[in-house]
Amino acid sequence: MPQADLPARLRAALHHGDELALASVLHHDVSLVADSGDDSGGELRGRARVIRAFHELQRRHPDASFRTAHVNGQPGLTFRRRTGQVVAVLGVDGRTAIVRLWLCTAPPKLAGWNRHRPEAD
């Protein structure tokens, strides 16, 4: 399976709330490194903990949805509100299953993702 398919599969599983599909795309010993910009960040290990972290992120931002994007030159996801504001960026690593995730929710680090571009005439 191409690496580019993993973020798309993760996005679809999260969008549909499909726990089986979500578990199948994550390696059983997956790790998630969270950069929140404060002391609440850190590392989580294990499929169940990572799934709970995703559910918590979705609970905190019910008006947001995941979208595929290039993150640091690799396939990944953004978590955007309906207004277009990016509230999280997710880097994804793995070949047949996701083994490592990098989640950034630190507002200063998301500033580049939230630059408003002037609309064309």
N, C-alpha and C positions, 0 to 999 in steps of 0.2 A: 504494500500500500504506500503510495507517495505521502511524504510528510505533509504536503499541503492539504491532504484530506482530513488529517486529525483535527485541526481547528474547526473545519466545517462540520465534522461529525459531532464535536463537542458543542458547538453552537446549536445544532439541530436538537441534540438531546436536552440541552438547557432550555431551549425555547419551548419544546413540547412537554417538558417535565417528565421525560422518559428515563426513569431510574435505571432500567436494565441497559439501555443504550449508553447512558452516562457511565455506568460501571464498566461497560465493555470497552470504552475508549480510554479509560484510565488504568494504568498499570496498578497492580495491587499494592505496591510500595511507592506510589507516586509521592512526590514532594512538591509543596507550594511555598515559595518564598514571597512573603508579602511585604512591600515597602509602602507603608502608610504615611511616612514622614514624621512619625512620632513613636512613642514606646509601644504602641499596640501592634506594630508589625512583628515579623518573625517568620519562623519556618514551621509548617505543618507536614506531617508524614502520614501516609496511609489514605487509601481510597475513601473511607467513611468520613474522615476529618476534612478532606478536601471537598467532598460533596457538601458537607455541612457549611463550609466556608462559602461555597457558591450560593447556597440557599440563603445564607445570611446577607450576602451582598445583594441578592435580588430582593430580599425583604426590605432592606434599607433604601433601595431605589426602585420602587415598583413601576415607575414610569420609564425605566431604561430597558434596553435590550442589547444583546450581543450582536456584533457585526464583524465579519472577517476583515482583516487588515494586515498590512505588513508591519511588523514590530521588529525594529532593529534589523531590517533586511530579511526577516524570516516570516513565514505565515503565522498569524496570531489573531487576536480578537481585541476589539474595543467594546466598551460597555457605555452606550450613549443614551442620554435622555431624549425625549421627543423633540426638545429644543435644539438638539445637535450637540449639546455639551457632553464631552467625554468625562466620565467619572471614574473610569478604570481602563487600564491597558493590560493585556495578558499575553505574555510570551509563552510559547509552547515548544517543548522539545520531546522528541520520540520518533521511533520508526514505525512500529506496528501498534504501539499503545503509547499514551503520553506518560513519560517518566518524570518530567520536571516542568513546573509552571512558575512563571515570575509574574506576580500581580502588583501593579503600581496603582495606588489610589492617592498618592501625595499630590495635593493641588499644585504646588510649585513645579513639580516634575511633569504635570499634565498641561502646563501652560502652552507648550508648543502644539499640542493636539487641539487646543481650544482657541487658537488665533482666529479672529474674525477677518475674513477676507472681504474687501469691498465687492459688491455685486456689479457685474458687467451691465453696461447700459443697453 
